[in-house]
Amino acid sequence: MKKSDKYSKIKNSIFRSWGFFDLDRWQEIWITITHNKSRSVMTAFGIFWGMFMLVAMVGAGVALERGMNSQIEGFATNSCFIWTDQTSEPYKGFKKGRRWDMVNEDIPLLINNIPEIQHIAPVLFGGGGTNNVTRNDKAGSFRMKGNYPSYNRIDESIMIAGRYINDIDIAEKRKVCVIGERVYEVLFPKNEDALGKNIQVNGIYFQVIGVSRHISNVNIGGDPKETVVLPFTTMQQAFNQGNIVHFIAATAKPGIKVKVIEDRIKEVLKTRHSISPTDKTGVGGMNIEDQFTMFLYLGIGISSLIWIVGLGTLLAGGIGVSNIMLITVRERTREIGIRRALGATPRNIIMQILSESIVLTLIAGVAGIMLGVGLLQLVGIALSQGDQFFKDPQISFTVAIVSLFILLIVGTLAGFLPANRAMSIKPIEAIREE
């Protein structure tokens, strides 16, 4: 016998035992459900509502997770940011409350002493005065930022036109700039090519080499759409910044905790600038990995709560189905007894009750899934009209399959107790039942 024929016989045997090909069985199930319409509808509503709530809540959880991820998309989650602050302790003859500055020489020192650093970028910030950025008769108030090329690997911007700052711009201190979307809209007519054109920033001319669009909603030192980015060295020289560094952004190599490089950077800077090792405020810092992990755990907690509440609602609906099947068995005691007396096997009786429970559960559950998916689709269309914290609510195919599997389990368990009750009925006593 071929293996395929063997599997086919086993499959057909299983189907026959469950009555899949028995049209009379399916007709009987349908008559039983429709015989007590009001009772069946009320019972099925519990399953329907439970599955609808589960799908809606899972979709909302997915939308929240995607919304949070979209806020930091393009932003390195393995990054930290370091800045200077007032010291809180006297140290080596310096008084408490001393102000200090990071300098250019700190960058190679950090690179040489902390091999766990993947990317490091010093940053300069420049305030925006009234109409400080001009072109011909157009003007606007925008912020300046001095960056290295490596900064775009930490806080990414995509280029609408042109390119970002590169190493040659840094080395030659070129008077070039990358402008944000809003800066372009104010200074240039619509659809005009900005590349190669000159703009004035605080009275100094710079050539536009790129127009950028920021990906994430994380704003470091102002809104990137309203920022003019200059080469770090050019900004230091053009605006008499000396060798001061306002800010340091760094990322850890794969497999290294950001906390490691954050602590090492602070340690090196404290040693170089004579700050007490126990001073907690002298060097400020922000660990993006910690923030991201917090959001990750929040998402896991929300998802767990959603499944607990949804499964609890489904369980309540399953109890309702079990109750209605118990009532059905009680009302059909005489019928069951007659069937037993005519030769119905225990398996026939069990399959009869279980199949009715499963069919009722699946009909209600699938209706709940369909309505839930439809509602999520409509909400997704509404949310797509704007930049929302909730984004693209939907459930995955895997969740839908798992939901159907849960329905089968609930339907089977709901029919298990009534099936046992039907099995305990003795044919003689059942026939005498009035």
Wavefront OBJ file of the C-alpha trace (Angstrom):
o trace
v 0.000 0.000 0.000
v 1.344 3.405 -0.934
v 2.064 5.811 1.907
v -0.241 8.435 0.350
v -3.133 5.901 0.243
v -2.488 5.023 3.881
v -2.605 8.679 4.966
v -5.741 9.221 2.859
v -7.533 6.343 4.599
v -6.527 7.627 8.038
v -7.749 11.124 7.146
v -11.070 9.853 5.807
v -11.514 7.697 8.898
v -11.033 10.712 11.146
v -13.465 12.798 9.098
v -16.081 10.048 9.204
v -15.718 9.648 12.958
v -16.357 13.358 13.436
v -19.194 13.339 10.932
v -17.651 15.783 8.463
v -19.229 14.009 5.520
v -22.514 13.256 7.277
v -25.044 15.733 5.861
v -27.701 14.512 8.282
v -25.369 15.381 11.170
v -24.873 18.923 9.874
v -28.613 19.326 9.333
v -29.246 18.124 12.867
v -26.726 20.601 14.260
v -28.337 23.452 12.353
v -31.843 22.487 13.506
v -30.659 22.339 17.117
v -29.101 25.799 16.924
v -32.044 27.401 15.143
v -34.627 25.634 17.347
v -33.684 27.879 20.246
v -32.774 31.019 18.319
v -32.948 33.514 21.178
v -30.988 31.284 23.525
v -28.378 30.473 20.867
v -28.012 34.129 19.880
v -27.501 35.288 23.464
v -24.978 32.515 24.068
v -23.144 33.121 20.800
v -22.982 36.843 21.560
v -20.622 36.143 24.451
v -18.172 34.390 22.099
v -18.717 37.022 19.408
v -18.058 39.901 21.799
v -15.042 38.192 23.358
v -13.398 37.572 19.984
v -14.297 41.053 18.734
v -12.724 42.641 21.836
v -9.635 40.439 21.528
v -9.090 41.398 17.874
v -9.791 45.095 18.533
v -7.457 45.250 21.536
v -4.657 43.319 19.808
v -4.971 45.655 16.818
v -4.853 48.682 19.124
v -1.770 47.260 20.824
v -0.078 46.750 17.452
v -0.986 50.330 16.461
v 0.492 51.675 19.697
v 3.701 49.667 19.210
v 4.060 50.790 15.597
v 3.326 54.366 16.578
v 6.034 54.324 19.257
v 8.509 52.716 16.845
v 7.743 55.333 14.195
v 8.648 58.060 16.677
v 12.219 56.752 16.920
v 12.586 55.317 13.422
v 15.973 56.300 12.038
v 17.289 57.081 15.518
v 20.003 54.806 16.900
v 18.559 53.038 19.934
v 22.058 52.021 21.043
v 23.124 55.630 21.553
v 23.834 58.051 24.368
v 24.305 61.819 24.552
v 26.754 63.657 26.794
v 26.878 67.339 27.741
v 28.497 69.590 30.348
v 26.897 70.912 33.518
v 27.829 72.587 36.785
v 29.905 70.544 39.196
v 28.303 69.618 42.504
v 31.498 68.889 44.448
v 34.790 70.761 45.018
v 37.774 68.887 43.548
v 41.530 69.526 43.127
v 41.247 73.156 44.188
v 38.180 73.885 42.026
v 35.081 75.162 43.787
v 31.656 73.593 43.705
v 29.426 74.938 40.913
v 32.242 75.303 38.357
v 31.306 75.558 34.675
v 33.524 73.700 32.212
v 33.615 72.914 28.480
v 34.330 69.880 26.356
v 36.909 70.551 23.629
v 38.015 69.074 20.294
v 40.872 67.154 21.923
v 38.374 65.148 23.972
v 37.113 63.292 20.886
v 40.315 61.404 19.917
v 40.946 60.782 23.617
v 37.562 59.079 23.942
v 38.088 57.061 20.735
v 41.507 55.813 21.893
v 40.407 54.939 25.435
v 36.984 53.428 24.754
v 37.166 50.736 22.032
v 33.499 49.851 22.649
v 32.418 53.064 20.852
v 31.092 52.460 17.332
v 30.295 56.028 16.217
v 31.031 59.311 17.977
v 30.018 62.787 16.834
v 30.703 66.167 18.492
v 27.929 68.712 17.975
v 27.693 72.507 18.113
v 24.451 74.421 18.589
v 23.735 77.957 17.426
v 20.767 80.050 18.436
v 18.432 81.503 15.855
v 17.953 85.257 15.962
v 15.193 87.185 14.245
v 15.389 86.483 10.512
v 18.947 85.224 10.917
v 18.802 83.103 7.725
v 18.182 84.996 4.483
v 18.204 84.606 0.697
v 17.451 87.585 -1.503
v 14.185 88.995 -0.149
v 13.259 85.855 1.817
v 14.153 85.441 5.486
v 13.393 83.238 8.472
v 14.445 82.519 12.043
v 16.181 79.149 12.173
v 18.643 77.316 14.376
v 22.164 76.256 13.390
v 23.916 73.003 14.156
v 27.518 71.984 13.536
v 27.786 68.259 12.757
v 30.210 65.574 11.697
v 29.174 63.033 8.998
v 28.960 60.369 11.721
v 26.053 62.208 13.363
v 23.783 61.149 10.504
v 24.424 57.509 11.464
v 23.095 58.251 14.953
v 20.178 60.575 14.207
v 19.398 59.855 10.575
v 17.995 62.263 8.027
v 17.157 61.274 4.471
v 18.239 63.552 1.670
v 15.441 64.982 -0.457
v 18.092 66.560 -2.640
v 21.878 66.640 -2.658
v 24.056 65.114 0.047
v 24.946 65.355 3.715
v 28.108 66.780 5.265
v 31.164 64.659 4.394
v 34.743 64.260 5.641
v 36.181 66.638 3.017
v 33.799 69.388 4.189
v 35.142 68.862 7.701
v 38.813 68.756 6.716
v 38.694 71.794 4.408
v 36.226 73.735 6.583
v 34.030 74.375 3.586
v 31.296 77.000 3.753
v 28.497 74.619 2.821
v 25.236 73.697 4.528
v 22.363 71.227 4.591
v 18.960 72.804 5.151
v 15.792 71.284 6.601
v 12.476 71.045 4.759
v 10.975 74.102 6.415
v 14.054 76.210 5.680
v 13.763 75.275 1.998
v 10.040 76.153 1.916
v 10.679 79.622 3.363
v 13.763 80.583 1.325
v 13.045 78.986 -2.053
v 10.062 79.065 -4.425
v 8.290 75.748 -4.826
v 10.149 73.225 -7.029
v 13.226 75.463 -7.355
v 16.521 73.587 -7.162
v 18.295 74.760 -3.999
v 21.570 72.940 -4.664
v 24.483 75.267 -5.398
v 22.551 78.344 -4.248
v 23.891 80.599 -1.497
v 22.094 81.590 1.681
v 23.187 83.889 4.492
v 23.388 82.521 8.024
v 24.009 85.263 10.596
v 25.524 87.396 7.846
v 27.859 84.725 6.423
v 27.288 83.087 3.043
v 27.019 79.303 2.778
v 26.361 77.156 -0.290
v 23.447 74.696 -0.077
v 24.626 71.124 -0.777
v 21.550 69.258 0.453
v 17.925 69.410 1.595
v 17.102 66.927 4.369
v 14.043 65.321 5.874
v 14.276 64.056 9.421
v 12.981 60.506 9.934
v 12.306 60.264 13.672
v 10.309 62.605 15.893
v 13.199 62.888 18.336
v 14.479 66.466 18.275
v 17.975 67.096 19.621
v 18.679 70.831 19.813
v 15.580 71.950 17.961
v 13.316 70.840 15.142
v 15.489 69.440 12.305
v 13.026 70.797 9.722
v 13.933 74.303 10.880
v 17.678 73.796 11.218
v 20.668 74.688 9.056
v 23.416 72.068 9.426
v 27.007 73.227 8.915
v 30.260 71.275 8.966
v 31.419 71.175 12.588
v 34.839 72.709 11.885
v 33.361 75.413 9.664
v 30.914 76.496 12.345
v 33.676 76.654 14.944
v 35.790 78.890 12.727
v 33.087 81.042 11.126
v 31.351 81.906 14.371
v 34.405 82.113 16.647
v 33.519 79.049 18.715
v 37.170 78.221 19.386
v 37.603 74.523 20.125
v 34.487 74.121 22.254
v 32.166 71.111 21.885
v 28.598 71.568 23.128
v 27.419 68.006 22.875
v 28.698 64.493 22.179
v 26.617 61.738 20.570
v 27.937 58.161 20.613
v 26.761 54.644 19.825
v 27.970 51.319 21.229
v 29.294 48.477 19.116
v 26.927 45.507 18.606
v 26.630 43.396 21.739
v 27.822 46.212 24.024
v 25.425 47.866 26.464
v 25.140 51.620 25.981
v 25.471 52.020 29.754
v 29.057 50.759 29.411
v 30.203 53.478 27.005
v 28.136 56.149 28.778
v 29.911 55.450 32.085
v 33.316 55.205 30.392
v 32.840 58.524 28.546
v 31.884 60.266 31.771
v 34.833 58.692 33.561
v 37.350 59.839 30.911
v 35.906 63.359 30.772
v 35.916 63.713 34.563
v 39.553 62.644 34.734
v 40.652 65.011 31.945
v 38.736 68.038 33.233
v 39.423 67.554 36.960
v 35.895 66.679 38.022
v 35.310 64.519 41.094
v 34.641 60.837 40.193
v 31.660 60.909 42.580
v 30.166 64.093 41.084
v 26.743 63.097 39.745
v 25.890 66.376 37.974
v 29.188 67.583 36.495
v 28.696 65.532 33.312
v 25.135 65.239 32.017
v 23.961 62.306 29.953
v 20.976 60.575 28.373
v 20.873 56.865 27.569
v 18.527 56.190 24.650
v 18.792 52.428 25.137
v 17.250 52.738 28.610
v 14.379 54.807 27.201
v 13.821 52.319 24.378
v 13.910 49.358 26.792
v 11.330 51.078 28.978
v 9.000 51.469 25.977
v 9.678 47.859 24.994
v 8.659 46.550 28.414
v 5.641 48.846 28.378
v 4.588 47.320 25.050
v 5.055 43.788 26.396
v 2.976 44.659 29.464
v 0.183 46.145 27.349
v 0.166 43.121 25.015
v 0.036 40.714 27.962
v -2.834 42.636 29.554
v -4.712 42.664 26.238
v -4.441 38.881 25.866
v -5.409 38.275 29.497
v -8.525 40.453 29.211
v -9.404 39.050 25.775
v -8.992 35.419 26.808
v -10.968 36.106 29.983
v -13.836 37.456 27.902
v -13.642 34.430 25.615
v -13.661 32.113 28.626
v -16.798 33.810 29.901
v -18.385 33.269 26.497
v -17.299 29.620 26.568
v -19.003 29.159 29.943
v -22.180 30.544 28.366
v -21.927 28.031 25.523
v -21.391 25.227 28.026
v -24.495 26.302 29.953
v -26.661 26.399 26.842
v -25.433 22.950 25.848
v -26.258 21.617 29.321
v -29.798 22.952 28.932
v -29.968 21.412 25.458
v -28.880 18.031 26.801
v -31.503 18.270 29.557
v -34.241 19.047 27.045
v -33.148 16.227 24.734
v -32.787 13.566 27.418
v -35.550 11.383 25.921
v -34.097 11.749 22.403
v -30.612 10.776 23.598
v -32.010 7.765 25.426
v -33.829 6.572 22.318
v -30.694 6.967 20.231
v -28.713 4.990 22.796
v -31.380 2.267 22.800
v -31.285 2.082 18.999
v -27.538 1.433 19.048
v -25.855 4.843 19.088
v -22.332 4.449 20.433
v -20.928 6.664 23.200
v -18.682 8.284 20.590
v -21.748 9.179 18.475
v -23.371 10.969 21.417
v -20.142 12.774 22.410
v -19.480 13.879 18.825
v -23.043 15.123 18.536
v -22.737 17.421 21.557
v -19.129 18.528 20.844
v -19.842 19.302 17.183
v -22.833 21.475 18.125
v -20.714 23.356 20.684
v -17.809 23.839 18.260
v -20.031 24.970 15.383
v -21.836 27.511 17.585
v -18.498 28.799 18.900
v -16.874 29.040 15.458
v -19.813 30.853 13.870
v -19.854 33.473 16.620
v -16.056 33.725 16.833
v -15.455 34.115 13.097
v -18.139 36.819 12.989
v -16.314 38.602 15.817
v -12.983 38.336 13.977
v -14.474 39.700 10.744
v -16.129 42.651 12.470
v -12.961 43.384 14.470
v -10.741 43.306 11.361
v -13.209 45.522 9.499
v -13.242 48.058 12.317
v -9.421 48.086 12.474
v -9.307 48.692 8.725
v -11.608 51.716 9.022
v -9.642 53.103 11.982
v -6.392 52.588 10.050
v -7.742 54.606 7.111
v -8.789 57.404 9.477
v -5.397 57.469 11.236
v -3.482 57.497 7.942
v -4.771 61.002 7.241
v -2.353 62.518 9.723
v 0.752 61.907 11.826
v -0.684 59.946 14.730
v 0.858 58.185 17.708
v -1.339 55.182 16.805
v -0.331 53.818 13.417
v -1.776 51.139 11.109
v -3.879 49.045 13.541
v -4.261 45.457 12.334
v -3.705 41.883 13.381
v -1.270 39.509 11.741
v -2.238 36.286 9.969
v -0.592 34.386 12.822
v -2.840 36.086 15.384
v -5.910 35.227 13.292
v -4.881 31.547 13.128
v -4.133 31.483 16.865
v -7.545 33.053 17.517
v -9.282 30.342 15.490
v -7.303 27.683 17.341
v -8.371 29.241 20.655
v -11.974 29.166 19.426
v -11.688 25.443 18.731
v -10.302 24.866 22.210
v -13.017 26.991 23.834
v -15.731 25.229 21.802
v -14.373 21.798 22.687
v -14.055 22.601 26.389
v -17.502 24.206 26.391
v -19.004 21.002 25.016
v -16.988 18.629 27.201
v -19.158 18.891 30.340
v -22.489 18.618 28.454
v -21.085 15.629 26.526
v -20.213 13.872 29.784
v -23.706 14.688 31.081
v -25.212 13.119 27.934
v -23.046 10.019 28.380
v -24.276 9.538 31.936
v -27.905 9.245 30.793
v -29.141 5.652 30.972
v -31.330 4.645 28.013
v -34.170 3.162 30.103
v -34.411 6.179 32.434
v -34.192 8.566 29.482
v -37.058 6.884 27.648
v -39.240 7.220 30.741
v -38.377 10.943 31.005
v -41.368 13.214 30.420
l 1 2 3 4 5 6 7 8 9 10 11 12 13 14 15 16 17 18 19 20 21 22 23 24 25 26 27 28 29 30 31 32 33 34 35 36 37 38 39 40 41 42 43 44 45 46 47 48 49 50 51 52 53 54 55 56 57 58 59 60 61 62 63 64 65 66 67 68 69 70 71 72 73 74 75 76 77 78 79 80 81 82 83 84 85 86 87 88 89 90 91 92 93 94 95 96 97 98 99 100 101 102 103 104 105 106 107 108 109 110 111 112 113 114 115 116 117 118 119 120 121 122 123 124 125 126 127 128 129 130 131 132 133 134 135 136 137 138 139 140 141 142 143 144 145 146 147 148 149 150 151 152 153 154 155 156 157 158 159 160 161 162 163 164 165 166 167 168 169 170 171 172 173 174 175 176 177 178 179 180 181 182 183 184 185 186 187 188 189 190 191 192 193 194 195 196 197 198 199 200 201 202 203 204 205 206 207 208 209 210 211 212 213 214 215 216 217 218 219 220 221 222 223 224 225 226 227 228 229 230 231 232 233 234 235 236 237 238 239 240 241 242 243 244 245 246 247 248 249 250 251 252 253 254 255 256 257 258 259 260 261 262 263 264 265 266 267 268 269 270 271 272 273 274 275 276 277 278 279 280 281 282 283 284 285 286 287 288 289 290 291 292 293 294 295 296 297 298 299 300 301 302 303 304 305 306 307 308 309 310 311 312 313 314 315 316 317 318 319 320 321 322 323 324 325 326 327 328 329 330 331 332 333 334 335 336 337 338 339 340 341 342 343 344 345 346 347 348 349 350 351 352 353 354 355 356 357 358 359 360 361 362 363 364 365 366 367 368 369 370 371 372 373 374 375 376 377 378 379 380 381 382 383 384 385 386 387 388 389 390 391 392 393 394 395 396 397 398 399 400 401 402 403 404 405 406 407 408 409 410 411 412 413 414 415 416 417 418 419 420 421 422 423 424 425 426 427 428 429 430 431 432 433 434
